[in-house]
């Protein structure tokens, strides 16, 4: 059975057929780095990561376009995934064809200024509200740290690449010249046109020149209207050929971030435009083709390049991805920009839309500060099928954490046997689980079925691992690796004559897809008086309060002891007395 994936472009489930099954190109719309990414953003990014991991798995059966009758996959599939960092040009009203509202980096500047006044950002952080580039770098770095914590392979690839490998996470501001190249070609070919008054002119894409406009979203041109919003003048809007024509470049010397404008045809050198900035949509076309097409933009035009996969949240379908398709196809001369379009659905929290006012627009840092394992957050965000709205909940997080503990316990048992006593057997359903997982995931990434198979495999037939003392010894003594074995190592272990080795290999192969079992595990930090749970950092202040509480209890001053407990609670901490006089300190959830 070939891997089938729903394609937003064709509105149907179909075989995923890349141009070259051994070298797959994948572009993911990434974050706008004006704030920390929230879990709704990461739901989309992690769905794309799960897709990428599945494609790279030996279990995935990819149809070969060169030989459709050949049912075998390539021996090894390499996915080159690129995720952009948008640090200019994304406006607050991104559904408007003219990109209305404020640039999100300007919004970030105001937030940084306020955060510094309130002490949320330390004064020595060195971020000036007047420096949009510094703001972008600050949030970009935090995003990359969060992405690595959640196991996004594109972020890990970018961290681990050598100096001769181009970035997998290109910045918009590093690709202005590529954007201008695309815009100038669109102008030369008649797909774009200038409009407006001196000093506030704009370059628009002419949607009527691209007959397939609307094929992704289902929007017909005669039903689309432009919108006001202050980014372009009424004169510019009135000069548009069609209300849906979208912005490629805006001349604006007052904008916070600006560059020399593209060369306008038929204008003398002294008549060329002043400085300006790009529209949001053009960024992804330039970065995707420059990074993924052979020989960059020049090669993309010569070869009429297209990429294999393009992902983004469902809110990107229109106008962003619709506009990307139009300008990309007109630049390359290809009938399509991406062969397959992948759009995960929205995330709700506790059954409702995420809300800042209700405190449910969680970031990763909000949750890990509560002591929650990032692996549980990852699982909670990927466990619902990407084409269904997911509901993130605290109870769901607890359930996901329990599942992971169970899977890790099985891994520890098998690792113990592999390293110490290969006569130990158990978990006999693991090897057959590979076939079930393969069928499930080849069917449009049926993750729920995958997880059900894994649960059943580790819960049934524990075999030799029923001795409670042995299990306690294994649980305390075995340390799992911080990442799964690579596929060469897995294959070697699968071919071992020992069942424990084979079954351990299965867990490694499955976790190369899931990314939640073999990974860095948050550890408890211990002092003479306290056991600090993940999410709490020991400090002299906390230690002093715990010592004062211990002394108050010894003196039978329980009122003082209770007052100190309340003080710790006001600091976001909960405590529990443990044997030997120690106190467990955990985040207050």
C-alpha positions as CSV (number, residue, x, y, z in Angstrom):
1,X,0.0,0.0,0.0
2,X,1.4,3.3,-1.1
3,X,1.5,6.3,1.3
4,X,-1.6,8.3,0.7
5,X,-2.0,11.9,1.9
6,X,-4.8,14.4,1.6
7,X,-3.9,17.1,-0.9
8,X,-5.5,20.5,-0.3
9,X,-4.9,21.4,-3.9
10,X,-6.9,18.5,-5.4
11,X,-9.3,18.1,-2.4
12,X,-8.8,14.4,-2.3
13,X,-6.7,11.6,-0.7
14,X,-4.1,10.6,-3.2
15,X,-0.7,8.8,-3.4
16,X,2.2,11.0,-2.5
17,X,4.3,11.0,-5.6
18,X,7.5,13.1,-5.4
19,X,9.6,14.0,-8.4
20,X,12.4,11.9,-6.9
21,X,11.6,9.6,-4.0
22,X,15.2,9.6,-2.9
23,X,15.4,13.4,-2.5
24,X,12.2,15.1,-1.4
25,X,11.8,18.8,-1.2
26,X,9.6,20.2,1.6
27,X,8.8,23.8,2.4
28,X,7.0,24.7,5.6
29,X,5.7,28.2,6.4
30,X,7.4,29.1,9.6
31,X,6.9,31.7,12.4
32,X,6.7,35.4,12.3
33,X,9.2,36.2,15.0
34,X,7.5,39.1,16.8
35,X,6.5,37.1,19.8
36,X,7.0,33.6,21.3
37,X,5.2,30.9,19.3
38,X,2.2,29.4,21.1
39,X,1.0,25.8,21.1
40,X,-1.4,26.5,18.2
41,X,1.5,27.5,16.0
42,X,3.4,24.4,17.1
43,X,0.5,22.1,16.4
44,X,0.9,23.0,12.7
45,X,4.8,22.8,12.8
46,X,4.7,19.4,14.6
47,X,2.2,17.9,12.2
48,X,4.6,18.8,9.4
49,X,7.4,17.3,11.5
50,X,5.4,14.0,11.9
51,X,4.8,14.0,8.1
52,X,8.5,14.5,7.4
53,X,9.5,11.8,9.9
54,X,7.1,9.3,8.4
55,X,8.3,9.9,4.9
56,X,11.9,9.3,6.1
57,X,10.9,6.0,7.9
58,X,11.6,2.7,6.1
59,X,8.0,1.8,6.8
60,X,6.7,4.5,4.5
61,X,6.0,3.2,1.0
62,X,6.4,5.9,-1.6
63,X,5.1,5.7,-5.1
64,X,7.9,6.1,-7.7
65,X,6.8,8.5,-10.4
66,X,9.5,7.2,-12.8
67,X,8.1,3.7,-12.5
68,X,4.5,3.7,-11.0
69,X,4.3,-0.1,-11.4
70,X,7.2,-0.5,-9.0
71,X,5.7,-1.0,-5.5
72,X,9.0,-0.6,-3.7
73,X,10.2,2.6,-2.0
74,X,13.7,4.0,-2.4
75,X,16.2,2.4,-0.2
76,X,16.8,5.7,1.6
77,X,14.8,8.8,1.4
78,X,16.3,12.2,2.2
79,X,13.9,15.0,3.0
80,X,15.3,18.5,2.6
81,X,12.9,20.6,4.7
82,X,13.1,24.4,4.8
83,X,11.2,26.6,7.2
84,X,11.2,30.3,6.8
85,X,11.7,32.9,9.5
86,X,9.5,35.9,8.7
87,X,11.0,39.0,10.2
88,X,9.6,41.7,8.0
89,X,6.5,42.4,5.9
90,X,3.9,40.3,7.8
91,X,1.1,42.7,8.7
92,X,-1.5,42.4,11.5
93,X,-4.3,42.1,9.0
94,X,-2.8,39.4,6.9
95,X,-6.1,38.5,5.2
96,X,-6.2,41.8,3.4
97,X,-4.8,41.8,-0.1
98,X,-2.9,45.0,0.6
99,X,-1.6,43.7,4.0
100,X,-3.4,46.1,6.2
101,X,-2.6,47.2,9.7
102,X,0.9,47.4,11.3
103,X,4.0,45.4,10.6
104,X,4.1,42.7,13.3
105,X,7.7,43.7,14.1
106,X,6.5,47.2,15.0
107,X,3.9,45.6,17.3
108,X,6.8,43.6,18.9
109,X,8.8,46.8,19.5
110,X,5.9,48.2,21.6
111,X,5.6,44.9,23.5
112,X,9.3,44.8,24.2
113,X,9.3,48.4,25.5
114,X,6.4,47.6,27.8
115,X,8.0,44.3,29.0
116,X,11.2,46.1,29.9
117,X,9.3,48.7,31.9
118,X,7.5,45.9,33.8
119,X,10.7,43.9,34.4
120,X,9.5,40.9,32.4
121,X,12.6,41.2,30.2
122,X,15.8,41.9,32.2
123,X,17.4,45.3,31.5
124,X,20.7,43.6,30.6
125,X,19.0,41.5,27.8
126,X,20.3,44.1,25.4
127,X,17.2,44.4,23.2
128,X,16.3,47.9,22.1
129,X,12.6,48.5,21.2
130,X,14.0,50.8,18.5
131,X,16.0,48.0,16.8
132,X,13.6,45.7,14.9
133,X,16.4,43.4,13.8
134,X,17.5,42.8,17.5
135,X,13.8,42.1,18.4
136,X,13.6,39.6,15.5
137,X,16.8,37.8,16.5
138,X,15.6,37.6,20.1
139,X,12.4,35.9,19.3
140,X,14.0,33.8,16.5
141,X,16.4,32.3,19.0
142,X,13.7,31.6,21.4
143,X,11.6,29.9,18.7
144,X,14.6,27.7,17.6
145,X,15.2,26.7,21.3
146,X,11.5,25.8,21.7
147,X,11.5,23.9,18.3
148,X,14.5,21.8,19.3
149,X,12.9,21.1,22.7
150,X,9.8,19.8,20.9
151,X,11.9,17.7,18.5
152,X,11.4,19.6,15.2
153,X,13.9,18.0,12.8
154,X,14.2,21.1,10.6
155,X,15.4,23.1,13.7
156,X,17.7,20.3,14.7
157,X,19.1,20.1,11.1
158,X,19.7,23.9,11.1
159,X,21.5,23.7,14.5
160,X,23.7,20.7,13.4
161,X,24.6,21.8,9.8
162,X,28.2,22.5,8.9
163,X,29.4,25.8,7.8
164,X,29.2,24.8,4.1
165,X,25.5,23.9,4.2
166,X,23.0,26.7,3.6
167,X,20.5,27.4,6.4
168,X,17.4,25.3,6.6
169,X,15.6,28.3,8.3
170,X,16.2,31.3,6.1
171,X,15.3,34.8,7.2
172,X,13.1,37.0,5.1
173,X,15.5,39.9,5.7
174,X,18.4,37.8,4.3
175,X,16.5,37.2,1.1
176,X,15.4,40.7,0.0
177,X,17.6,40.5,-3.1
178,X,15.9,37.2,-4.0
179,X,12.5,38.7,-3.6
180,X,13.5,41.7,-5.8
181,X,14.7,39.3,-8.4
182,X,11.3,37.5,-8.5
183,X,9.4,40.8,-8.5
184,X,11.5,42.3,-11.3
185,X,10.9,39.2,-13.4
186,X,7.2,39.4,-12.8
187,X,7.2,43.0,-13.8
188,X,9.2,42.2,-17.0
189,X,6.8,39.4,-17.9
190,X,3.7,41.5,-17.3
191,X,2.4,39.6,-14.3
192,X,2.9,42.5,-12.0
193,X,2.5,46.3,-12.3
194,X,3.3,49.5,-10.4
195,X,0.6,51.8,-9.1
196,X,0.2,54.8,-6.8
197,X,1.7,58.2,-6.0
198,X,5.3,59.2,-5.6
199,X,6.7,58.1,-2.2
200,X,3.9,55.7,-1.5
201,X,3.8,53.5,-4.6
202,X,3.1,49.8,-4.7
203,X,3.8,46.8,-7.0
204,X,0.9,44.5,-7.3
205,X,0.5,41.0,-8.8
206,X,-2.2,40.9,-11.5
207,X,-4.3,38.0,-10.4
208,X,-6.3,38.0,-13.7
209,X,-3.1,37.0,-15.5
210,X,-3.0,33.7,-13.6
211,X,-6.0,31.7,-14.8
212,X,-5.7,29.2,-12.0
213,X,-6.0,31.7,-9.2
214,X,-8.4,30.3,-6.6
215,X,-7.7,26.6,-7.3
216,X,-6.3,26.0,-3.8
217,X,-8.9,27.9,-1.7
218,X,-11.9,27.6,-4.0
219,X,-12.3,31.4,-4.1
220,X,-13.5,32.7,-7.5
221,X,-12.1,36.0,-8.7
222,X,-15.6,37.5,-9.2
223,X,-16.3,36.9,-5.5
224,X,-13.2,38.4,-4.2
225,X,-12.9,42.0,-3.1
226,X,-10.0,44.2,-2.0
227,X,-10.0,45.8,1.4
228,X,-9.0,49.1,2.9
229,X,-6.6,49.1,5.9
230,X,-4.2,52.0,5.6
231,X,-1.2,50.2,4.2
232,X,-1.8,51.5,0.7
233,X,-3.4,54.7,-0.3
234,X,-6.9,55.0,-1.9
235,X,-5.2,56.1,-5.1
236,X,-3.2,52.8,-5.2
237,X,-6.3,50.8,-4.5
238,X,-8.2,52.6,-7.3
239,X,-5.4,51.9,-9.7
240,X,-5.5,48.1,-9.1
241,X,-6.5,46.0,-12.1
242,X,-8.7,43.8,-9.8
243,X,-9.7,44.2,-6.2
244,X,-7.9,40.9,-5.3
245,X,-4.5,42.0,-6.8
246,X,-2.0,41.6,-4.0
247,X,1.0,43.5,-2.8
248,X,4.5,42.5,-3.8
249,X,6.4,45.6,-2.7
250,X,5.5,48.9,-1.0
251,X,7.5,52.1,-1.4
252,X,7.7,53.7,2.1
253,X,10.7,55.5,3.4
254,X,9.0,55.9,6.8
255,X,8.8,52.1,7.5
256,X,10.9,50.7,10.3
257,X,12.6,48.2,8.0
258,X,13.4,49.3,4.5
259,X,15.6,48.5,1.5
260,X,16.2,49.9,-2.0
261,X,13.1,49.1,-4.2
262,X,13.1,46.7,-7.2
263,X,14.0,48.2,-10.6
264,X,10.9,49.5,-12.3
265,X,10.9,48.9,-16.1
266,X,10.9,51.9,-18.4
267,X,12.0,54.3,-15.7
268,X,15.3,56.3,-15.9
269,X,17.8,55.7,-13.1
270,X,16.9,59.1,-11.5
271,X,13.2,58.2,-11.6
272,X,13.5,54.9,-9.8
273,X,11.6,54.5,-6.5
274,X,12.7,55.3,-3.0
275,X,13.2,52.7,-0.3
276,X,10.4,50.3,0.7
277,X,9.8,46.7,1.9
278,X,8.3,43.5,0.6
279,X,4.9,42.1,0.9
280,X,4.4,38.9,2.9
281,X,3.5,36.5,0.1
282,X,6.6,37.1,-2.0
283,X,8.9,36.1,0.8
284,X,8.0,32.4,0.7
285,X,8.3,32.1,-3.1
286,X,11.8,33.6,-3.0
287,X,13.0,31.5,-0.1
288,X,11.5,28.2,-1.2
289,X,12.8,28.4,-4.8
290,X,16.2,29.9,-3.8
291,X,16.8,27.2,-1.3
292,X,15.1,24.1,-2.8
293,X,15.4,24.5,-6.5
294,X,18.5,23.2,-8.2
295,X,20.7,26.2,-8.9
296,X,18.4,28.6,-7.0
297,X,16.1,31.1,-8.7
298,X,17.9,31.0,-12.0
299,X,17.7,27.2,-12.1
300,X,14.0,27.4,-11.0
301,X,13.1,29.3,-14.2
302,X,15.2,27.2,-16.5
303,X,13.8,23.9,-15.2
304,X,10.2,25.2,-14.4
305,X,10.8,23.9,-10.9
306,X,8.3,22.7,-8.5
307,X,8.7,21.4,-4.9
308,X,7.2,18.2,-3.6
309,X,5.5,19.3,-0.4
310,X,4.3,22.6,1.1
311,X,2.8,22.9,4.6
312,X,1.2,25.5,6.7
313,X,-1.7,26.1,9.0
314,X,-5.2,26.1,7.5
315,X,-5.3,29.9,8.0
316,X,-2.5,30.1,5.4
317,X,-4.6,28.6,2.6
318,X,-6.0,32.0,1.6
319,X,-4.7,34.4,0.8
320,X,-1.1,33.4,1.6
321,X,-0.7,30.1,-0.2
322,X,-3.0,31.0,-3.0
323,X,-0.8,34.1,-3.7
324,X,2.3,32.0,-3.4
325,X,1.1,29.6,-6.1
326,X,0.2,32.4,-8.5
327,X,3.5,34.3,-8.3
328,X,5.7,31.2,-8.2
329,X,4.1,29.6,-11.2
330,X,4.3,32.8,-13.2
331,X,8.0,33.2,-12.2
332,X,9.0,29.6,-13.0
333,X,6.6,28.9,-15.9
334,X,5.5,25.7,-14.2
335,X,1.9,24.6,-13.9
336,X,2.3,24.1,-10.2
337,X,4.4,25.4,-7.3
338,X,4.1,22.4,-5.0
339,X,2.8,18.9,-5.9
340,X,1.2,18.3,-2.5
341,X,-0.3,20.8,-0.1
342,X,-0.6,19.9,3.6
343,X,-2.7,22.0,6.0
344,X,-3.3,20.9,9.6
345,X,-6.5,22.2,11.3
346,X,-6.7,24.6,14.2
347,X,-6.1,23.8,17.9
348,X,-8.5,24.5,20.7
349,X,-7.7,24.6,24.4
350,X,-10.1,22.9,26.8
351,X,-12.8,22.8,24.0
352,X,-12.6,26.6,23.3
353,X,-10.7,28.9,21.0
354,X,-7.3,29.9,22.5
355,X,-7.5,33.2,24.2
356,X,-4.9,35.6,25.8
357,X,-7.5,37.1,28.0
358,X,-8.4,33.6,29.4
359,X,-4.8,32.7,29.8
360,X,-5.0,29.7,27.4
361,X,-2.7,30.9,24.6
362,X,0.1,28.8,26.1
363,X,3.7,28.9,25.0
364,X,6.0,26.0,25.5
365,X,7.8,27.9,28.2
366,X,4.5,28.5,30.0
367,X,4.0,24.7,30.2
368,X,7.5,23.6,31.0
369,X,7.5,26.1,33.8
370,X,4.8,24.0,35.3
371,X,7.1,21.0,35.2
372,X,5.5,19.4,32.2
373,X,7.8,17.1,30.1
374,X,8.2,18.6,26.5
375,X,7.7,15.0,25.2
376,X,4.2,15.0,26.7
377,X,3.5,18.4,25.1
378,X,4.7,17.0,21.7
379,X,2.5,13.9,22.0
380,X,-0.5,15.9,23.1
381,X,-0.1,18.1,20.0
382,X,0.4,15.3,17.4
383,X,-2.0,12.6,18.8
384,X,-5.0,14.0,17.0
385,X,-5.3,13.5,13.2
386,X,-4.1,16.6,11.4
387,X,-7.4,17.1,9.5
388,X,-9.4,17.3,12.7
389,X,-9.5,20.2,15.1
390,X,-7.4,19.2,18.1
391,X,-8.4,19.9,21.7
392,X,-5.5,20.5,24.0
393,X,-6.2,20.0,27.7
394,X,-4.4,19.6,31.0
395,X,-6.0,16.2,31.5
396,X,-4.9,15.3,28.0
397,X,-1.3,16.3,28.9
398,X,-1.4,14.0,32.0
399,X,-2.7,11.1,29.8
400,X,0.0,11.7,27.3
401,X,2.7,11.8,30.0
402,X,1.4,8.5,31.4
403,X,1.5,6.8,27.9
404,X,5.1,8.0,27.5
405,X,6.1,6.6,31.0
406,X,4.6,3.3,29.9
407,X,6.5,3.2,26.6
408,X,9.8,4.2,28.3
409,X,9.3,1.5,30.9
410,X,9.1,-1.1,28.1
411,X,12.2,0.4,26.5
412,X,14.1,0.2,29.8
413,X,13.1,-3.4,30.2
414,X,14.2,-4.4,26.7
415,X,17.4,-2.3,27.0
416,X,18.2,-4.1,30.3
417,X,17.8,-7.5,28.7
418,X,19.8,-6.5,25.7
419,X,22.7,-5.2,27.9
420,X,22.5,-7.7,30.7
421,X,20.4,-10.9,30.2
422,X,19.3,-11.7,26.7
423,X,17.3,-14.7,28.1
424,X,14.6,-12.2,29.3
425,X,11.8,-12.1,26.9
426,X,8.5,-10.2,26.7
427,X,6.5,-7.7,24.6
428,X,6.1,-10.3,21.8
429,X,3.5,-8.0,20.1
430,X,6.1,-5.4,19.2
431,X,7.6,-7.0,16.1
432,X,4.2,-7.5,14.5
433,X,3.3,-3.9,15.4
434,X,5.5,-2.6,12.6
435,X,3.0,-3.9,10.0
436,X,0.0,-2.4,11.8
437,X,1.8,1.0,12.1
438,X,2.8,0.9,8.4
439,X,-0.8,0.3,7.3
440,X,-2.1,3.0,9.7
441,X,0.4,5.7,8.7
442,X,0.3,5.0,5.0
443,X,-3.3,5.8,5.3
444,X,-3.1,9.6,5.6
445,X,-1.0,9.6,8.8
446,X,-3.5,7.7,11.0
447,X,-1.7,8.6,14.2
448,X,-4.5,7.5,16.5
449,X,-4.3,4.0,15.2
450,X,-0.5,4.0,15.4
451,X,-0.7,5.0,19.1
452,X,-3.3,2.4,19.9
453,X,-1.1,-0.3,18.4
454,X,1.9,0.8,20.4
455,X,-0.2,1.0,23.6
456,X,-1.4,-2.6,23.0
457,X,2.0,-3.9,22.2
458,X,3.7,-2.7,25.4
459,X,0.7,-3.5,27.7
460,X,0.2,-7.1,26.5
461,X,2.5,-10.1,27.2
462,X,5.2,-8.6,29.4
463,X,6.6,-12.1,29.8
464,X,9.7,-12.2,31.9
465,X,9.1,-8.6,33.1
466,X,6.5,-9.5,35.7
467,X,8.9,-9.7,38.7
468,X,8.2,-6.5,40.7
469,X,11.7,-6.4,42.2
470,X,13.3,-6.8,38.8
471,X,11.1,-4.1,37.4
472,X,11.9,-1.7,40.2
473,X,15.6,-2.3,39.6
474,X,15.2,-1.7,35.9
475,X,13.2,1.5,36.4
476,X,15.8,3.0,38.7
477,X,18.9,1.7,37.2
478,X,18.5,1.9,33.4
479,X,19.1,5.2,31.6
480,X,17.7,5.5,28.1
481,X,19.6,7.2,25.4
482,X,18.7,10.8,24.7
483,X,17.8,10.1,21.0
484,X,16.7,6.9,19.1
485,X,19.1,4.8,17.2
486,X,19.6,5.8,13.6
487,X,18.1,3.5,11.0
488,X,21.4,1.7,10.2
489,X,21.7,0.8,13.9
490,X,18.0,-0.2,14.1
491,X,18.4,-2.5,11.1
492,X,21.5,-4.1,12.7
493,X,19.6,-4.7,15.9
494,X,16.5,-6.1,14.1
495,X,18.8,-8.7,12.5
496,X,20.0,-9.9,16.0
497,X,19.2,-13.5,16.9
498,X,17.9,-12.3,20.2
499,X,14.3,-11.4,20.6
500,X,15.0,-8.6,23.2
501,X,17.3,-6.9,20.7
502,X,14.7,-7.1,17.9
503,X,11.9,-5.7,20.1
504,X,14.1,-2.9,21.4
505,X,14.9,-2.1,17.7
506,X,11.1,-1.8,17.0
507,X,10.7,0.9,19.7
508,X,13.7,2.8,18.3
509,X,12.2,2.6,14.8
510,X,8.8,3.8,16.0
511,X,10.3,6.6,18.0
512,X,12.2,7.9,15.0
513,X,8.6,8.7,13.9
514,X,7.1,9.8,17.2
515,X,10.0,11.5,18.9
516,X,8.9,11.1,22.5
517,X,10.5,8.0,24.0
518,X,14.3,8.4,23.6
519,X,15.0,12.0,24.3
520,X,16.5,14.2,27.1
521,X,14.3,13.7,30.2
522,X,13.9,16.6,32.7
523,X,15.5,15.5,35.9
524,X,14.9,16.2,39.6
525,X,17.5,18.4,41.2
526,X,18.4,17.5,44.8
527,X,19.8,19.5,47.7
528,X,20.2,18.6,51.4
529,X,16.7,19.8,52.1
530,X,14.8,19.6,48.8
531,X,13.9,17.6,45.8
532,X,13.3,20.1,43.0
533,X,11.0,18.8,40.3
534,X,11.3,19.8,36.6
535,X,10.2,23.3,36.1
536,X,11.7,24.6,39.4
537,X,15.2,25.9,39.7
538,X,16.9,25.8,43.1
539,X,17.6,29.2,44.6
540,X,19.0,30.6,47.9
541,X,15.6,32.2,48.5
542,X,13.7,29.0,48.3
543,X,16.3,27.1,50.3
544,X,16.1,29.7,53.1
545,X,12.3,29.5,53.2
546,X,12.4,25.7,53.4
547,X,15.0,25.8,56.2
548,X,12.9,28.4,58.1
549,X,9.8,26.2,57.6
550,X,11.7,23.1,58.9
551,X,12.9,25.0,62.0
552,X,9.3,26.4,62.6
553,X,7.9,22.8,62.5
554,X,10.6,21.6,64.9
555,X,9.6,24.4,67.3
556,X,6.0,23.5,66.8
557,X,5.3,27.0,65.4
558,X,2.8,25.6,62.9
559,X,1.3,29.0,62.1
560,X,4.7,30.2,60.9
561,X,5.3,27.0,58.9
562,X,1.9,27.4,57.2
563,X,2.7,31.0,56.5
564,X,5.9,30.0,54.7
565,X,4.0,27.4,52.8
566,X,1.6,30.1,51.6
567,X,4.5,32.3,50.7
568,X,6.0,29.6,48.5
569,X,2.6,29.1,47.0
570,X,2.4,32.8,46.1
571,X,5.7,32.2,44.3
572,X,4.1,29.6,42.1
573,X,5.4,26.6,44.1
574,X,3.8,23.6,45.8
575,X,5.6,21.6,48.5
576,X,5.2,18.1,49.9
577,X,7.1,16.6,52.8
578,X,9.1,13.5,52.0
579,X,11.0,10.9,54.0
580,X,14.4,11.8,55.6
581,X,13.3,15.4,56.2
582,X,13.4,16.5,52.5
583,X,10.7,18.5,50.8
584,X,9.5,18.0,47.2
585,X,9.2,21.4,45.5
586,X,7.1,21.4,42.3
587,X,5.5,24.1,40.1
588,X,2.0,25.1,41.1
589,X,-0.2,23.9,38.2
